[in-house]
Amino acid sequence: MIEGVQIKRIEKHCDDRGYLAELVRDDEHLLSHFGQATISMSYPGVIKAFHYHEKQDDLWYFASGNAQVVLYDLRKNTNTTGRTDVIYMGEHNPILLLIPKGIAHGYRVLGSKPATIIYFTTVSYNKNDPDEKRLAWNDPEINFNWNTTFK
């Protein structure tokens, strides 16, 4: 796994009314500082990639649907520089994913229903000076094949 990336398995407490799950707690120390919580929905087949941050860490959770998440280590001072990791998240794999600053990240919605992502950041979004560095979904350095592989 890319250095600094963390995964937390989400435990769902189910009963006849539905379920409850804790996403993030201050005593887990996943975020160095709380900045903002955001929710976003994407339609099936949509690819949202790639971007990275210089100041903030992201903590991702897919509350509905399923996604293929792609991470690429852009940092120059790690043992995993240039490494790509693929993580499958969502209803079928309820996990929380910590994405440190300097790691390009994006996702593709899998299946036939929309995916809803809830994410937490260590810094609030600043529209006058956004910490959003963009790369194309088909960036040649990352060189990721977004097509489904049929085996």
Buried (B, 14 or more C-beta within 10 A) or exposed (E): EBBBBBEBEBEEEEEEEEEEEEBBEEEEEBBEEBBEEEEEEBEBEBBBBBBBBEEBBBBBBBBEBBBBBBBBBBBEEBEBBEBBBEBBBBBEBBBBBBBBBBBBBBBBBBBEBEBBBBBBBBBEEEEEEEBEEEBEBEBEEBEBEBEEEEE
